[in-house]
Amino acid sequence: MRARHFVIGFGVLAGTACAPRAAVRAPVPALVRPGIEVLLSDSVHLVRGVRVGLLTNHTGVDRAGRRDVDLLRAAGVTVTTLFTPEHGFRGTEDRPDLADTADSATGLPIYSVYGATRTPDLTTLDSVDVLLVDLQDVGARYYTYVSTVVLMMRDAARRHVRVVVLDRPNPIGGAAVQGNVRPATGGLAPFVGFLPVPMRHGMTLGELARLANAEFTLGADLTVVPAAGWRRELLYDHTGLPWVRPSPAMPELESALHYPGLCLFEGTNLSVGRGTPLAFQVVGAPWLEPQRVLQVLGVGEGGRGKGEGLAGVEVTALAFTPRDPTDAKYGGETLPGLRLRVTDRSRYDPTRAALALIAAMRAAHPDSFRFRAERFDLLTGDRDVRAALWQGVELDAVWRGWGGELRRFKNRRAKYLLY
């Protein structure tokens, strides 16, 4: 069926480049309205007079922090069922075996649909007319919310249930496209990072839904309600929207900026700071000698490196202690580590920085650094990346190898963009 979208909005264009910290000025916030507000003010006819199943979590709120489910019910919309992705309805869980439950405020049933095989039973989707989706993505291929959305779109199409996605800004912007492109497999691939897009794709959840609907021929009757006022140049702290932690290990925008790269360390024997306030801003391990790694990286005074992979970021030594980390890495141990801070968003490529760090750690600690091969290959979508890093291939050669696919992806994604 034909996909539809509404382009409704207004906005203020704001620059995204940051000077070093001493020179940073607070940005003037743009007035961005998330899709839920646009729906209720301009397009409520899409969900009025029908039975609505709402796929959402704690990020499904308006600018004042009011929940979608409450706003919709107050507007006379018949919400009958709630569905929730990874981390649960409240966004606090970090385990795969989430049980179905009920919303204490409304009494509505909540069905967990996290995982490649977790889809609602036939009678649950058959009892709704519209699947309404509102989730905050973080802009990296590995994030699983879009996987859940696409799987439910597929099932909705099979049952002739309309799909309406309430869009939100890509928190790390929609201009930069970085990293490798996961090869297409001819269908839906592994649940983590299964779309054939780059590590940093520069698309919103609504745009990704449009891409998946077309390229996987899902056949969903899809409507995307845009976030009014957002432009691709705007990062989240330029939108005027409050930061709602999308998942337990995504405490702030700084973490999201590093995530497309530092998530690769989940496929190694280093901690990424889960169980600390600096998740995905640090990496560390008991055997790590930070100064030795910094020396290999060529990082000088102030944490600035000279290589292309460290453009726009400072790297400094920092010890941290994971408390009850969900990845079970080094809980309770004080770890020597490295901290990354973005200094220039327009130059920073977290995917290149991560590879530069991995290569340096392998060179500095050849007897201690280890890949968790299956996990690392799942994240990169290409085992040749791990092989190149293990063999000490020049990083420039690896990055150049990504260029052609990135250019083709930018051309391919153009028809799905809304902003």
C-alpha positions in Angstrom: 0.0 0.0 0.0 1.0 3.6 -0.5 3.0 5.2 2.3 1.7 8.7 3.3 3.2 11.5 5.4 2.4 15.0 6.4 5.0 17.7 6.2 3.8 20.2 8.8 6.2 22.5 10.6 8.2 25.5 11.3 11.7 25.8 12.6 14.9 27.8 13.5 18.1 26.6 11.9 20.9 26.4 14.4 24.6 25.5 13.9 25.9 22.3 15.4 29.6 22.8 15.6 31.1 23.3 19.0 34.3 25.2 19.8 36.5 23.9 22.6 34.8 24.0 26.0 36.1 27.4 27.1 34.5 29.0 24.0 31.2 27.2 23.9 28.1 29.4 24.1 24.7 27.9 24.9 22.6 27.5 21.7 19.4 29.3 21.2 16.8 26.5 21.4 14.6 25.9 18.4 10.9 25.3 18.9 10.4 21.7 17.9 7.1 19.9 18.5 7.3 16.1 18.6 4.9 14.1 16.5 2.5 13.5 19.3 1.8 17.2 19.6 1.5 17.6 15.8 -1.0 14.7 15.7 -3.2 16.1 18.4 -3.2 19.6 17.0 -3.4 18.9 13.3 -4.0 15.3 12.5 -6.1 13.6 15.2 -8.5 12.3 12.5 -5.9 9.6 11.9 -6.7 7.9 15.2 -10.1 9.2 16.1 -13.0 6.7 16.0 -10.8 3.6 15.7 -9.2 1.2 18.1 -5.6 2.1 18.7 -2.7 0.0 19.8 0.2 2.2 21.0 3.8 1.0 20.7 5.7 3.3 23.1 7.7 3.7 26.3 8.7 6.5 28.7 10.0 8.5 25.7 6.5 8.9 24.3 5.8 12.3 25.9 5.1 15.8 24.8 7.3 18.8 25.6 5.8 19.1 29.1 6.5 15.4 29.8 2.9 14.3 29.6 2.5 10.7 28.4 1.1 9.9 25.0 -1.4 7.4 26.4 -2.9 10.1 28.8 -2.9 12.8 26.1 -4.6 10.5 23.6 -7.3 9.4 26.0 -8.0 13.0 27.1 -8.5 13.8 23.4 -11.1 11.1 23.0 -8.9 8.6 21.3 -9.7 4.9 22.1 -6.4 3.4 23.1 -7.0 -0.3 23.9 -3.5 -1.9 24.0 0.1 -0.8 24.8 3.2 -2.4 23.3 6.7 -1.8 24.5 10.2 -2.5 23.1 13.5 -3.2 24.8 13.8 -1.8 28.3 10.1 -1.9 29.1 7.3 0.6 29.3 9.2 2.7 31.9 12.6 2.4 30.2 14.3 1.0 33.3 14.7 -2.7 32.5 17.9 -4.0 30.9 17.1 -7.7 30.4 15.6 -9.8 27.6 12.8 -11.6 29.5 10.4 -8.8 30.0 7.0 -10.0 31.2 3.6 -8.7 29.9 2.0 -6.4 32.5 -0.5 -3.6 32.9 -0.2 0.2 33.1 -1.1 1.1 36.8 -2.5 4.5 35.8 -4.9 3.3 33.1 -5.2 -0.4 33.6 -4.4 -1.0 29.9 -2.5 -4.2 29.1 1.2 -3.9 28.2 2.7 -6.4 25.9 6.5 -6.7 25.6 7.6 -7.2 22.0 11.3 -7.0 22.5 13.3 -9.6 20.5 13.4 -11.2 17.1 10.6 -13.6 18.0 8.5 -11.5 20.4 5.5 -10.4 18.5 2.0 -10.1 19.9 -0.4 -13.0 19.3 -2.8 -12.7 16.4 -5.8 -11.8 18.5 -4.0 -8.8 20.1 -3.2 -7.1 16.8 -6.4 -8.2 15.2 -8.3 -6.3 17.9 -6.8 -2.9 16.9 -7.4 -0.8 13.7 -4.3 1.4 14.0 -0.8 0.7 15.4 0.5 4.1 16.7 4.2 4.3 17.3 6.1 6.8 19.4 9.7 6.0 20.4 12.9 8.0 20.7 15.7 6.5 18.6 19.3 7.6 19.1 20.7 7.6 15.6 22.8 4.4 15.5 22.2 1.2 13.6 22.5 -1.0 16.6 19.6 0.5 18.6 16.8 -2.0 18.7 13.7 0.2 18.8 13.6 0.4 15.1 13.9 -3.4 14.8 10.8 -3.7 16.9 8.9 -1.1 14.9 9.7 -2.8 11.6 8.7 -6.3 12.8 5.4 -4.9 14.1 4.9 -3.0 10.8 5.3 -6.4 9.0 2.7 -8.0 11.2 0.4 -5.1 11.0 0.5 -5.2 7.2 -0.4 -8.9 7.2 -3.4 -8.1 9.3 -4.4 -4.9 7.4 -3.8 -2.7 10.4 -2.8 0.8 9.6 0.5 2.1 11.0 1.1 5.7 12.1 4.6 6.7 13.3 4.9 9.9 15.5 8.3 11.1 14.6 11.0 12.7 16.8 14.3 14.3 16.1 17.4 12.2 15.5 19.3 13.4 18.7 22.7 13.3 17.0 21.5 15.1 13.9 20.4 14.1 10.5 23.3 15.5 8.4 26.3 13.3 9.2 26.3 9.7 7.8 29.3 7.7 9.1 30.7 4.2 9.5 30.2 1.1 7.4 26.9 0.1 5.7 25.6 -3.3 6.8 25.3 -5.4 3.7 21.7 -6.2 2.6 20.9 -9.9 3.2 17.7 -10.1 1.1 15.4 -9.8 4.1 15.2 -9.0 7.8 18.6 -9.9 9.3 19.7 -10.1 13.0 17.6 -8.1 15.5 20.6 -5.9 16.5 21.4 -3.6 13.6 19.4 -5.4 11.0 18.7 -2.5 8.7 21.1 -2.1 5.8 22.2 1.4 6.9 25.4 2.9 8.3 26.5 2.8 11.9 25.4 6.5 12.1 22.6 6.7 9.6 21.4 10.3 10.0 17.7 9.4 9.8 14.7 9.7 12.1 12.6 6.7 13.2 9.9 7.8 10.8 12.3 7.9 7.9 13.7 4.5 8.8 10.2 3.1 8.8 9.6 4.5 5.3 12.9 3.0 4.1 12.1 -0.4 5.6 8.6 -0.4 4.3 9.8 0.2 0.8 13.0 -1.9 0.7 11.7 -4.9 2.5 8.3 -4.6 0.7 6.4 -4.8 4.0 3.3 -3.5 2.4 2.3 -1.5 5.5 -0.3 1.3 5.1 2.2 3.8 6.7 1.7 7.4 7.7 4.5 9.4 9.4 3.6 12.5 11.4 6.8 14.6 11.4 8.3 16.5 14.3 7.4 20.1 13.5 10.3 22.5 13.3 13.2 20.0 13.2 15.9 20.4 10.6 18.7 17.9 9.9 21.3 20.3 11.2 19.7 20.4 14.7 21.1 18.2 17.4 18.9 17.5 20.4 20.2 20.2 22.6 19.2 22.7 19.9 15.6 21.6 19.7 14.3 23.0 23.0 13.0 19.5 24.0 13.9 18.0 27.4 16.3 15.1 27.3 14.5 11.9 28.3 17.0 9.1 28.8 16.0 6.7 25.9 17.5 3.7 27.8 19.3 3.0 31.0 22.8 3.3 29.5 22.0 6.5 27.5 22.2 9.2 30.3 22.8 12.3 28.1 23.4 13.5 24.6 27.2 13.2 25.0 26.7 9.4 25.3 24.5 9.3 22.2 27.2 11.2 20.2 29.8 8.5 21.0 27.4 5.6 20.8 27.7 4.8 17.0 31.4 4.2 17.6 31.9 3.1 21.2 29.1 0.5 21.0 31.7 -1.6 19.1 33.5 -2.0 22.4 30.6 -4.2 23.5 32.2 -6.7 21.3 35.5 -6.6 23.2 36.8 -7.3 26.7 36.5 -3.7 27.7 33.8 -1.9 29.7 31.9 1.0 28.1 30.9 2.4 31.4 27.6 0.6 31.9 26.8 1.0 35.6 28.3 4.5 35.7 27.0 8.0 34.9 29.4 8.0 31.9 28.1 5.1 29.9 29.4 5.2 26.3 31.7 8.1 27.2 34.4 5.9 28.7 36.2 2.6 28.0 38.3 0.7 30.4 39.6 -2.7 31.7 41.8 -3.9 34.7 44.8 -4.4 32.4 44.6 -1.1 30.5 47.5 1.4 30.8 45.9 4.6 29.6 49.1 6.6 29.1 50.5 3.8 27.0 47.4 3.8 24.7 47.5 7.6 24.6 51.1 7.5 23.5 50.2 5.0 20.7 47.4 7.4 19.6 49.7 10.3 19.6 47.5 12.2 22.0 49.3 15.2 23.5 48.5 17.9 26.1 44.8 18.5 26.6 43.8 15.1 25.1 44.0 16.2 21.5 45.2 13.6 19.0 46.8 14.3 15.6 45.3 11.5 13.6 42.2 11.8 11.4 40.2 9.4 13.7 40.5 11.7 16.7 39.3 14.9 14.9 36.8 16.8 17.1 37.3 14.8 20.3 39.6 14.9 23.3 40.7 11.7 24.9 42.0 11.7 28.5 42.8 9.2 31.2 40.1 8.5 33.8 39.4 5.8 36.3 35.8 4.6 36.8 33.9 1.9 38.8 30.9 0.1 37.2 28.2 -0.7 39.7 26.0 -3.7 38.8 26.8 -3.3 35.1 24.2 -5.0 32.9 27.0 -6.3 30.6 28.6 -8.1 33.6 31.9 -6.5 32.9 34.1 -5.8 35.9 31.3 -4.9 38.4 32.7 -3.2 41.5 36.2 -2.9 40.1 37.9 0.4 39.7 39.1 0.4 36.1 41.8 2.5 34.5 40.2 3.9 31.4 39.9 6.6 28.8 37.2 9.3 28.6 36.1 10.9 25.3 34.6 14.4 25.1 33.4 15.9 21.8 35.0 19.3 21.1 33.8 19.9 17.6 30.6 18.1 16.4 31.1 19.1 12.8 34.4 17.2 12.6 33.8 14.3 15.0 33.3 10.8 13.6 32.6 8.4 16.5 33.0 5.3 14.2 36.5 6.4 13.2 37.4 7.3 16.7 36.3 3.8 18.0 38.5 2.0 15.4 41.4 4.2 16.2 41.0 3.4 19.9 40.7 -0.3 19.2 43.8 -0.4 17.0 45.8 1.5 19.6 44.7 -0.8 22.4 45.5 -3.9 20.3 49.0 -2.4 19.7 49.6 -1.4 23.3 48.2 -4.6 24.9 48.5 -7.4 22.3 48.4 -10.0 25.1 45.4 -8.6 26.9 43.0 -7.0 24.3 40.4 -9.5 23.0 37.5 -9.4 20.6 34.3 -11.1 21.5 34.1 -12.1 17.9 30.4 -13.1 17.4 29.2 -9.9 19.1 31.7 -7.6 17.3 30.8 -9.1 13.9 27.1 -8.6 14.7 27.7 -5.0 15.5 29.8 -4.2 12.4 27.9 -6.5 10.1 31.2 -7.3 8.5 33.8 -9.7 9.9 36.4 -8.1 7.6 36.5 -5.1 10.0 37.6 -7.3 12.9 40.1 -9.1 10.7 41.6 -5.8 9.5 42.0 -4.5 13.1 43.5 -7.8 14.2 46.0 -7.8 11.4 47.0 -4.2 11.9 45.7 -2.9 8.5 46.1 0.8 8.1 42.9 2.5 9.3 42.9 4.8 6.3 42.4 1.8 4.1 39.5 0.6 6.2 37.8 4.0 6.1 38.3 4.4 2.4 36.7 1.0 1.9 33.5 2.4 3.4 33.3 5.4 1.1 31.5 3.8 -1.9 28.7 2.3 0.1 28.2 5.5 2.1 27.8 7.5 -1.1 25.3 4.9 -2.5 23.4 4.9 0.8 23.1 8.7 0.8 21.6 8.6 -2.7 19.3 5.7 -1.7 18.0 7.3 1.5 17.1 10.6 -0.2 13.7 9.5 -1.2 12.8 8.6 2.3 13.8 11.8 4.0 11.1 14.1 5.4 13.2 17.1 6.6 
